[in-house]
Amino acid sequence: MPAHTKAYGDILETIGWTPLIRLNKVTQGVRTPVFAKAEFFNPGGSVKDRIGVAMIEAAEREGRLKPGGLIVEATSCNAGVGLALAAAVKGYRCIFTMPDKMSQEKARLLRALGADVIITPTAVPPDHPDNYIVKGRAIAAAHANAIFADQHFNQVNPEAHYRTTGPEIWQQTEGAVTHFVCAPGTGGTVSGAGRYLKEQNPKIRVVAGDPVGSIYSDYARSHRRSEGHPYKVEGIGGDKIPTALHWDVIDEWITVSDKDAMLIVRRLAREEGLFAGGSTGVNIISALEVARRVNDPKPLVVTILCDTGERYLSKVYNDEWLRENQILEPERTTVGRLVGAKENGAPPLIHVGPEATVRQALNLMSTYNVSQLPVLDAGDGVGAVLEQALMARAIGQPKILDSPVRDVMDPPFPVVDVESQIALLTTLLSRTTPTALVRRNGKVVGIVTRYDLLHQLAGIR
């Protein structure tokens, strides 16, 4: 069916009816089909657009929010965007509190939509005054004609998904869905959509993913609140027990590491063309585990692509950040890459022959601002000359300037292969051995110094 066949009265009318897309590459070898509902097609780029307008309209109906009022929320960004879009259309102001572990793109996006953003520390207990939810409640209480949207404890949240997300999945799969997989943050999506689907077919299993470090899966098993620990995936899991999460709807919990979540979502972008954030990675890993276990082409697994990857360019899609957080292996830089990265404008290999004069060698060093040169004969290193040693001898013996360098050269520099790891250089190069020649296929093609190595280790380009 063609989409958008009529004009809309405002942007809020475009929320919902996001496409359901089959995964084909990351599911290689998995017999059970896996489909993903692409919630980044919503105008605000996430599943939270659905609850933003719903919570505002509920507050309007109840008389808690009047024209010109203030909307306050504690958000990891996406609910804030949904609220900010609706607030812009309806003429409200917004203040959002956000934990400092969230990517910088998120705070900038909320401010671009006209909201005030207050960043709070992540590593505080859930009842601490600086906790983002506690602070958000305090701000709302201090203002007249203000509401705290309270997505974690607002029953409008799961109700919105019961009325929209669940029916959409049921209709888009023509009732064939057998497993619904969704990692809860506030719990609204898995609770509302999951309840609707189970009402249509009680045999449907609802599976919740949970990042390692969140307390949700432990609480589901023990019914006791445990101590969580920090994790890097944003927007799902938690260290509190939200009432928007309906535990009775969920049949099973699967825990997923930060590393697995972030690496699979990067594959999703590169192999499926679906650009989503880290929380989607928890959904995908969980959905794949369910599908492998089912191992039957007749059932149908549905999961959620929570939001757009554009909100995670500085984290999930930043190799350097992933390496710093032990999610990607440290880059194994070769000697050849180190030589190729030098940008001093000089040729990769500056050298002299043994018959060149000392004067010529010193002029070459001055021209290219280098302090040592290899002496090559028929492509092999036969010696080396150092600027400081040559100048010291020339001052005492000016005639030496016209002597061939073979008469004054030092022993040749050591040679390393172009494919060697730079770790070799850290043991080879020293104050007495400041330079090494680089060889490719038996031929000397470059030179690397302690200075080059230091710049690489320090991250200086």
N, C-alpha and C positions, 0 to 999 in steps of 0.2 A: 504494500500500500504506500502511496506517496505520502511523505511527511509534510507538515506545515502547509496544508492546502488552503488555509484561510488566514486572514490577518488577526493579530492579537491586540487586545485592548491595552495591555502593559506587559512588562517582562515576567511578572508573576504567573501569568497564564501559561507560560512555556515550561513550568516545572512539572516533572513527571513524565511518564511514558518514555522512559529511556530505553535504548535498544538492548536486546538480549543477544549475545554474540558467542558463537561456539569457539572454544580454544582448540587449536589444531597442532601447534608445534610443541608447546611445553607439555602436552599430553601424549607425546609419542610413546607407544608401547602400552598405553592405558586403554583398556577395552571399553570402559564405561564413559559415555560422553559427558563432558563438563562444559557448561555454559556460564557466562558471566554477564551480569547486568551492569552496563556501563554508565554509572551514575555521574561521571564527569561530563555527560551531555547536558546535565542541568545547567541553567544559566550562570549559577555561581560556582560551577565546577565540582560539586560534590553531592552526596546523598543527603547532606544536612539542609539543603534548600527546602526539602519537603517539610521539615519540622519548623524551620524559621518562620515562614508565613503562618503555619498552623498555630504556633504558640502565640503569635501576636494577635491573630484573629480571635482566639479563645479569650485572651485578656480583654480585648475590645468588647466581646459579647458579655463578659462578666462585669464590665464597668470598671475594671482595675486600671485600664489604660485609656486616657482621654487625649484629644488632639493636642499636639505639641509636647507630648510626654517623653519620658526617658526610658530606654530599654538597656538594661545591664545584664551581662552574661559572663560566666566563666567558660572559656572556650579554648580549644587547641587550634582554632581558626575557622574550621568549616561551618560550625553552627553560627559563628559570628558573621560569616559572609552571608549565610542564608537570612539571618536577622537583618543585616545591614541593607541587603537588597530590598527586603520588604519595607524596612524603615524609610529608605529613600523614596519609595513609591508613595508611602502613606504619610510622610512628613514627621517622623520621629527622630530624636537624637539617640546615639548609642555610645555606651562605654563598655569596653571589654577587658577582662583580666585574662592574662595568658601566662603559662609557665615558661621559664626561660630556656627550657630545652627545645622549644619549637624553633623551626627554621626562620631565619630573618625575613624570608619572602612573605611569610604569613602576616607578621605584624605590619609590613609595608602595604600589603594588600588591604587589610582592614582599614588602615589610615587613608588609603586611596579612596575607599568607599565612604569616607567622611566620619569614621568612628574615632573615638579616643581609645588608645590602647595602653594598659598598665601592665608591665612585665613583672611577674612575681617569681620568687625562687622555687625551683622544682623540689629540692631536697628538704622539705619541711613536712611535719606530720599533717594529716588531713584536718586536724582541729586547730592548727596554728593560725594566728591572725594574718600571717602573710600567705597562707595557702590561697590559691587563686579562687576557689569557691567561697571560702570564708570572707575574703576581701570583697568579692563581687556582691555578696549579700549585704555587707556593711555599707557599700557605696549606694546600693538601691535603697536601703533603709534611711539613708541620710538625705534623700531627695524626695520632694513632693511629686505626685503624679509620675511615679517611676515604678517599674516592675523589674524583678529579677527573673529572667526567663526560666532558669533552673532546669536545664535539659536533663540533668541526671535524676531529678526527682519529680518531673512534670509528666503526668500521665497522658498529656496531649502528644508527647513524643511517640510512644509506641502506638497510640491510636492513629496518628498520621500514617504510619506504615501499614497498619491494619487496613486502612481505607484506600491506600494507594499502592504501595510496593507489593504487598501480598497479592491483591487481585491482578496486578499487571503480570507478575510471574506466572500465576495460574493460567491467565489467558494466553500469554506468549508461548507457553509450553503445551497449550491445549490440554492441560490437566495431567501431563505426563511426568511432571517433576516428582522424584522420589526422595531426594535429599536436598535440604537447604542448608548451606554452610555459610556462616557469617560470624565474624569476631566482634564481640560487643565492646563499645566504649562506654556510652551511656546505657546501652542495651536496647534502645528503641527499635532499631531495624530488625534484629534477630527476634525480639519479643513480638512486635506487631505483625511483621510479615510471617513469622513462624506460626503464630497463633491462627492467622487467617488460613494458611495453607493446611494446617492440621484439621481445621474445621471442614475443609473441602475433602480431605482424605486423611483419616486418622493414622494411616500407615506411613505417611511421610515422616522421615526422621530429620530433626533439626540438630545440627552440629555446630558448636561454637569453638572458634579458634581463640587462643589466648597467648599473648607474648610471655616468654619466660621472664619472671620478675613481677608480673601482675598477680594479684591475690584472688582473682575470680575463680580460676579452676580449682584452687585449693579449697576455697569456700564452698564450691559446689559439691566437693567430695566430703568435706568434714562438717560443713555448716558452722565453722568457727572462723572468725576473722584472724588471719595470720599477718605477719610482717612481710611485705613485699620488698623488692629491691629495684634500683633504677634499671631501666632498659631504654633502648634508643628509638624503637618504633613509636611513632607519634599518633595520638588520637584514639587509641584503643587500649583495653585493659584498664587497670586502675588500682588505687590503694584504699578505696572506699567501696561501700556496698550501695549502689544506686537502686532506687525503687522503680525506675523506668526499666530495669532489667528483670524480666519475669522468669525466674529460675525454673519454674515448672514446665515451661515450653521447651526447654533444651534437653535433648536426650543424651548428648555426649560432648565431652570437652577434649580438645587437642591442643597441646602446648607447642609453640613454635619459637625458635631462637631468632634474635635480631639478624644474625648472619643469613640464615635460610630465607627469611622474609625479604630481605633487601636484595639478595642475589637473584631470587626468582622473579621479583618485580622488574629488575633490570633486564632479565631474559624476556619477560613479557613485552617490554618496549621494543627490544631488538628483533624478536622473532615473531611477534603477533601484531606489532604496530599499535599496541594498547599501552598508553602512557599514564601510569598511575603511581600512587604513593606507597609508602612502606606498609601501611595497615592492610592494603590490598594484598601484599605479599603473604601476610598471615592467612588471609582467606584462601589464596591460591594453594599454598602448601597444605592447608587443611583439606581443601577440596580434592587435591590430588591424592592425598592419603586415603580419603574415603573412597574415591573412584578405584584406586588400586585394590583396596580391600574387597569392594563389591565384585569387581572383575566379571562384569556381565554387560553386554551391549544394550540390553533392554532398559535398565534403570537410567535415570537422568539426574545429574547433579547440577545444582544452580548455586552460584556464589555471587558476591558483590565486588565490583570495582569501585572502591569508596570515593576516590577523588582523583584529581589530575596530578600528574607528576611534576607539573610546573612549580608546585609549592615546595619541592624538595630538591631543587637544582643544587643548592649548597650542601646537601647532605647525601641522600640516597644516590644521586647521580653525580657525585663529586668523588673521584677516585682517591684524592688526597685525604678527604675526611674519612672515607671508609678505611683507608690504611691506618690512619691515626687511631681509629676505634677497633682495630684488629678484625675488621670484617673482610677486607681484601688483604691478601698476602703482600708483604713489603715488595716493592718493585725491585726486581733483580736487574740492575743496570750493568751492561757490559762495557768493557773498555772501549769498544768501537762506538757505542752510543755516547760515551763521555767525550771522545775526540770529536764526534760529529756535532756535539752541542756547543762547542767552543765558538764564540762569536767575536773574535778579536780582529777580524779583517785580514788575518795573515793566512798564507797557504797552510794546508794541514801538515806539511813536512818541509821545514826550512833546514837546509844542511849545506855542508861544504865538502869538496873532495880533498884528499890528502895533499894535493899539489897546490891548493889555494893558499894565498899568503895570509899571514896573521892580520895584516891590514884589511884584506877583503873580508875576513871573518868578522872583525870588529865592526866594519861598515854594515855588514848584513845584520848583525845583532842590533845596531843602532837603528837601522831602517825599520825593523819589525818589532823593536822594543822587547827583545828576548835576551836572556842572560846566559844561555848555553846553546850550543849547536852540536848535533851529531856529525861525525865525519864518516861519510859513506864512500865505499869503493865497490863498484859493480853491484850496487844495491844492498850491500851488507855493511853493518856497522863495524868500523875498524878502529874507532876512537871517538873522543869527545873533546870539545874546547869550552872553557868557562870564561865568561867575560872578566870576572874579577881577577882570575889568575893571569890571563893574558895582559891585562892593563898593568898589573903589578910588575910583570916581567918587562913590559915595553918601557915603563918609566925608568927602570934601571938600565935597560939595554935597548935604546931606540932602534938599533939596527935589526932587532928581531922582528919588527913590523913587516919586513920584506922577506922573512923566512917562511918556508912552507909549513903548514900547520902540522904535517906529519912529524916535524922535528920537536914540536912542543905539546902535542896532544896527550890527553889523559886516556886511560882505558875506556873502551866503549861502554855506552849505557846498556843495561839489561834489556832484553826483548820479551814482550808479552804478546800473546795472540789476541786478535781483535775480538774473539768470542769469550775471552776470559772475563770473569766477574770482577767488579771493582774491589771486592773484598781482597783479592790477590794484591792489589796495589797498596792497601793499607799495611800489609806486612813487608812489601818489597821496597817502597819508597821511604827514605829517611833523610836526615840532614846530610849524610855522606853520600847518599844515592838519591838525588832529588828528581831524577828524570828517568823515564823508560821509553824505549821505542815500541811502536805498535806494528805488528806484522799481520798481513792477510795473505793467505795462500803462498806463504814463503817469501813475500815481498814486504819490505818496510814501507808503511803507508802513512804513518803519523807519529806524533810524539805526545806524551802526557807527563805532566809535572805534579809535584806536591801541591802547587798552587791550584791546578785544575781539580785535583782530588778534594782539596779543602772546600772549594766552591760547591762541588757536587754534594758533599756531606752536609754542608750548611744550607743547602737549598738555594744557593745564589746562582743566578744565570747571567 
